[in-house]
Amino acid sequence: MKYHNQSLLSPEKFHKLYNHSIETVGIEGDIIEIGLFRGGSFAMLCETNPFKHVYGFDTFEGLPQHSKEDNKHVKGEFANTSIEIVENLVSHLNNYTIEKARFPQEINIDLSDKKFSLVHIDVDLYHEYINVLNFIYDKVSKNGRIVFDDYNHPNCHGAKKAVDLFFKDKPEEIITSNTSQAFVVKIYFTYQSLRLNTQDIWDDLEFIIIDNNPESSEGKAVKHFCESTKQIRYIPYTEKLTTASRNQIFENSESKFC
């Protein structure tokens, strides 16, 4: 694929990231990549999303110091790059911002009001993943995706530890692939707000979710959330008609009222 020779991603990983980019085109928000190296995947994201703004961050000085949670990489690895290399690669485009900074603690760009449809994290190390996720998680749009390049990479044990820890108490399911990548689909559900506002009757409430697209990545994420919450029953139902879906709620409800 175009730009792949300026990336450390394998052809399979590069293509999967491209697919994530295409599949999130219709979702509200911009795109952000943390960990650019020489800009191959960043350029691809910019070019395939001309109507979104793409933000990119990298120290361009190689990896920072690793921690005891990491198993392989050393400080300064992947330093054979520069911001000028990436800027030259995308100079024919106009929908991007690149900053030389450690993310998020050194950035100067104001992202406080930004939402993102796609986040690509390729930072290799445990603490870098934790810092990025703590900053970016609440900025991801409904049905937006966070892609973890290093999740199952044999040289990046810290990446998997960080992602697993962060999502331990989150509703999203970590979806792996036949590469070292993994991703989550962001869930926005009123369940939590309902719980806060109905505490006096909470134990008497029943929730039923009828999903007419259960095989989608979003459907699988919702199913995972429902299975972790005893008060919600998940029912896959491929019938598209609204009336039929409504009837399923009445037929499956164990309560007197719906």
C-alpha positions as CSV (number, residue, x, y, z in Angstrom):
1,M,0.0,0.0,0.0
2,K,1.0,3.6,-0.5
3,Y,3.2,5.0,2.3
4,H,3.8,1.6,3.8
5,N,7.6,1.9,3.2
6,Q,7.7,4.8,5.7
7,S,6.1,2.7,8.4
8,L,7.2,0.0,10.8
9,L,3.8,-1.7,10.5
10,S,3.7,-5.0,8.6
11,P,1.6,-5.0,5.4
12,E,-1.2,-6.8,7.3
13,K,-1.2,-4.3,10.2
14,F,-1.1,-1.4,7.8
15,H,-4.1,-2.7,5.9
16,K,-6.1,-3.3,9.1
17,L,-5.5,0.2,10.2
18,Y,-6.6,1.4,6.8
19,N,-9.8,-0.6,7.3
20,H,-10.4,1.0,10.7
21,S,-9.9,4.4,9.0
22,I,-12.5,3.6,6.3
23,E,-15.0,2.1,8.7
24,T,-15.0,5.1,11.0
25,V,-15.4,7.8,8.3
26,G,-19.0,8.4,9.2
27,I,-18.4,8.7,12.9
28,E,-18.2,12.2,14.5
29,G,-14.8,13.5,15.3
30,D,-11.2,13.8,14.0
31,I,-8.3,11.3,14.0
32,I,-5.3,11.2,16.3
33,E,-2.1,9.1,16.1
34,I,0.4,8.9,18.9
35,G,3.7,7.4,17.8
36,L,4.4,8.5,14.2
37,F,7.9,7.2,13.5
38,R,8.5,8.2,9.8
39,G,4.9,9.0,9.1
40,G,3.7,6.2,6.9
41,S,0.5,5.4,8.7
42,F,-0.1,9.0,9.5
43,A,0.1,10.0,5.8
44,M,-2.3,7.1,5.0
45,L,-4.8,8.4,7.6
46,C,-4.6,11.9,6.3
47,E,-5.1,10.9,2.7
48,T,-8.0,8.5,3.3
49,N,-9.8,11.1,5.5
50,P,-9.7,14.4,3.6
51,F,-12.7,15.8,5.5
52,K,-11.3,15.1,9.0
53,H,-8.4,16.7,10.7
54,V,-5.6,14.3,11.7
55,Y,-3.4,15.1,14.7
56,G,0.0,13.4,15.1
57,F,2.4,13.4,18.1
58,D,5.8,12.0,18.5
59,T,9.0,12.9,20.4
60,F,11.1,12.1,17.3
61,E,13.8,11.2,19.7
62,G,13.0,7.5,20.1
63,L,11.4,5.7,23.0
64,P,11.7,7.1,26.5
65,Q,13.0,5.1,29.5
66,H,11.2,1.8,29.9
67,S,9.8,0.5,33.2
68,K,9.8,-2.9,35.0
69,E,6.6,-3.7,33.2
70,D,8.3,-3.6,29.8
71,N,10.4,-6.5,28.5
72,K,12.4,-5.5,25.4
73,H,12.7,-2.0,24.1
74,V,15.4,0.4,25.2
75,K,15.6,4.2,25.6
76,G,16.3,6.0,22.3
77,E,15.1,3.1,20.1
78,F,13.4,4.2,16.8
79,A,15.1,7.6,16.8
80,N,16.0,7.4,13.1
81,T,13.3,9.9,12.2
82,S,12.4,13.6,12.4
83,I,9.4,15.8,12.2
84,E,10.7,17.1,8.9
85,I,10.6,13.6,7.4
86,V,6.9,13.3,8.3
87,E,6.1,16.9,7.2
88,N,7.6,16.3,3.8
89,L,5.6,13.1,3.4
90,V,2.3,14.9,3.9
91,S,3.2,18.3,2.5
92,H,0.8,17.9,-0.4
93,L,-2.1,17.6,2.1
94,N,-3.7,20.3,4.3
95,N,-5.8,18.4,6.9
96,Y,-3.1,17.6,9.6
97,T,-1.3,18.9,12.6
98,I,2.0,17.5,13.8
99,E,3.7,18.3,17.1
100,K,7.0,17.2,18.4
101,A,6.1,16.3,22.0
102,R,5.7,13.5,24.5
103,F,2.0,12.8,24.7
104,P,0.2,14.1,26.6
105,Q,2.4,15.7,29.2
106,E,4.4,18.0,26.8
107,I,1.8,18.9,24.1
108,N,1.0,22.6,23.5
109,I,-2.0,22.0,21.1
110,D,-5.3,22.5,22.9
111,L,-7.4,19.3,22.5
112,S,-9.8,20.1,25.3
113,D,-12.9,20.4,23.1
114,K,-11.9,17.7,20.5
115,K,-13.7,14.4,19.8
116,F,-12.1,11.6,17.9
117,S,-13.5,8.9,15.7
118,L,-10.3,7.0,15.5
119,V,-7.3,6.8,17.8
120,H,-4.1,4.9,16.8
121,I,-1.7,4.3,19.6
122,D,1.8,3.0,18.8
123,V,3.9,3.8,21.8
124,D,5.2,0.4,22.8
125,L,5.7,1.0,26.5
126,Y,3.6,0.5,29.6
127,H,3.6,4.0,31.1
128,E,3.2,5.6,27.7
129,Y,0.0,3.6,27.0
130,I,-1.4,4.5,30.5
131,N,-0.7,8.2,30.0
132,V,-2.3,8.2,26.5
133,L,-5.4,6.3,27.5
134,N,-6.0,8.4,30.6
135,F,-6.0,11.5,28.4
136,I,-7.8,10.3,25.3
137,Y,-10.5,7.8,26.5
138,D,-13.2,10.4,27.3
139,K,-12.5,12.2,24.0
140,V,-13.5,9.2,21.8
141,S,-16.9,9.5,20.1
142,K,-19.7,7.0,20.3
143,N,-18.7,3.9,18.2
144,G,-15.3,5.5,17.7
145,R,-12.3,3.1,17.8
146,I,-9.0,3.0,19.7
147,V,-6.4,0.8,17.9
148,F,-3.5,-0.5,19.9
149,D,-0.6,-1.4,17.6
150,D,1.5,-3.3,20.1
151,Y,-1.1,-5.2,22.1
152,N,0.2,-8.7,21.4
153,H,3.6,-7.9,20.2
154,P,6.2,-10.2,21.8
155,N,8.5,-7.2,22.4
156,C,5.8,-5.1,24.1
157,H,4.5,-6.9,27.1
158,G,4.0,-3.6,28.9
159,A,1.5,-2.4,26.2
160,K,-0.8,-5.4,26.8
161,K,-0.5,-5.0,30.6
162,A,-1.4,-1.3,30.4
163,V,-4.4,-1.8,28.1
164,D,-5.8,-4.7,30.1
165,L,-5.5,-2.7,33.3
166,F,-7.1,0.4,31.9
167,F,-10.1,-1.5,30.5
168,K,-10.6,-3.8,33.5
169,D,-13.4,-1.6,34.8
170,K,-14.6,-0.3,31.4
171,P,-17.5,-1.6,29.4
172,E,-15.5,-2.0,26.1
173,E,-14.3,-5.3,25.0
174,I,-10.7,-5.6,23.8
175,I,-10.9,-7.2,20.3
176,T,-7.8,-8.9,19.1
177,S,-6.7,-9.9,15.6
178,N,-4.3,-12.2,13.9
179,T,-1.7,-9.5,14.1
180,S,-0.3,-8.0,17.2
181,Q,-3.0,-5.3,17.0
182,A,-6.2,-5.0,19.1
183,F,-8.9,-2.4,19.3
184,V,-12.0,-1.3,21.3
185,V,-15.2,0.3,20.1
186,K,-16.3,3.1,22.4
187,I,-19.6,2.6,24.2
188,Y,-21.8,5.4,25.3
189,F,-24.7,4.0,27.2
190,T,-27.2,5.7,29.5
191,Y,-27.1,2.8,32.0
192,Q,-24.7,4.6,34.3
193,S,-26.6,7.8,34.3
194,L,-29.9,5.9,34.9
195,R,-28.3,4.2,37.9
196,L,-27.3,7.5,39.4
197,N,-30.7,9.0,39.1
198,T,-32.9,5.9,40.0
199,Q,-31.1,4.5,43.1
200,D,-34.3,4.2,45.1
201,I,-35.9,1.8,42.6
202,W,-32.7,0.4,41.0
203,D,-33.2,-3.2,42.1
204,D,-36.6,-3.3,40.5
205,L,-35.5,-2.2,37.1
206,E,-35.0,-4.5,34.2
207,F,-33.1,-3.7,31.0
208,I,-33.4,-5.5,27.7
209,I,-31.3,-4.7,24.6
210,I,-32.5,-5.9,21.3
211,D,-29.6,-5.8,18.8
212,N,-30.4,-6.1,15.1
213,N,-26.7,-6.1,14.1
214,P,-25.1,-8.5,16.6
215,E,-22.2,-9.5,14.3
216,S,-20.9,-6.0,14.0
217,S,-17.9,-4.9,16.1
218,E,-20.3,-2.5,17.9
219,G,-22.8,-5.3,18.6
220,K,-20.0,-7.5,20.0
221,A,-18.9,-4.7,22.3
222,V,-22.5,-4.1,23.5
223,K,-22.9,-7.8,24.2
224,H,-19.7,-7.9,26.2
225,F,-21.0,-5.0,28.3
226,C,-24.4,-6.6,28.9
227,E,-22.8,-9.9,30.0
228,S,-20.8,-8.0,32.6
229,T,-23.9,-6.4,34.0
230,K,-26.5,-8.7,35.6
231,Q,-29.5,-6.4,35.1
232,I,-29.2,-6.2,31.3
233,R,-30.3,-9.0,29.0
234,Y,-28.9,-9.0,25.5
235,I,-31.0,-10.4,22.7
236,P,-29.5,-10.7,19.2
237,Y,-32.3,-10.2,16.7
238,T,-31.7,-9.6,13.0
239,E,-35.2,-8.6,12.1
240,K,-35.0,-5.0,10.9
241,L,-38.7,-4.0,11.4
242,T,-39.3,-1.7,14.3
243,T,-42.6,-3.4,15.3
244,A,-41.0,-6.8,15.4
245,S,-38.2,-5.5,17.5
246,R,-40.7,-3.9,19.9
247,N,-42.6,-7.1,20.2
248,Q,-39.5,-8.9,21.2
249,I,-39.2,-6.5,24.2
250,F,-42.7,-7.4,25.4
251,E,-42.2,-11.1,24.8
252,N,-38.9,-11.2,26.7
253,S,-39.8,-8.9,29.6
254,E,-40.2,-10.4,33.0
255,S,-41.6,-7.2,34.5
256,K,-45.2,-6.1,34.6
257,F,-44.5,-2.9,32.7
258,C,-42.1,-1.9,29.9
